[in-house]
Amino acid sequence: MRVISRRSLREFWEKNSTARNSLLLWYDRISKSSLENFAQLRQLFPLADLVGNFTVFNVSGNNYRLITYIDYQAQIVFIRAVLTHKDYNRENWKNDNWFNSP
């Protein structure tokens, strides 16, 4: 799968260095995969969850959340946000226009 964009991961780990190794591992695993649906994704990432149109990954021992939109047909993962657990719980990320779009 193609990840759009690795830059957002890097920008996050530059501010939160403890997330670096986990985000790199996630990137390596997802970019080497070819997944057809959420069930296959859960085999690779058992703790991933669907929240609206997003797939949310727990990162670095549940300290961070990686929020993505995945187009399985196009094999593209769009990174919408990387958040601390505290920021995720505020739920401001749900204001993203993609959250409720078809």
Stockholm file with secondary structure:
# STOCKHOLM 1.0

chainA/1-102         MRVISRRSLREFWEKNSTARNSLLLWYDRISKSSLENFAQLRQLFPLADLVGNFTVFNVSGNNYRLITYIDYQAQIVFIRAVLTHKDYNRENWKNDNWFNSP
#=GR chainA/1-102 SS CEEETHHHHHHHHHHCGGGHHHHHHHHHHHHTCCCCSHHHHHHHCTTCEEETTEEEEEETTTTEEEEEEEETTTTEEEEEEEEEHHHHHHTGGGGSTTSSCC
#=GC SS_cons         CEEETHHHHHHHHHHCGGGHHHHHHHHHHHHTCCCCSHHHHHHHCTTCEEETTEEEEEETTTTEEEEEEEETTTTEEEEEEEEEHHHHHHTGGGGSTTSSCC
//
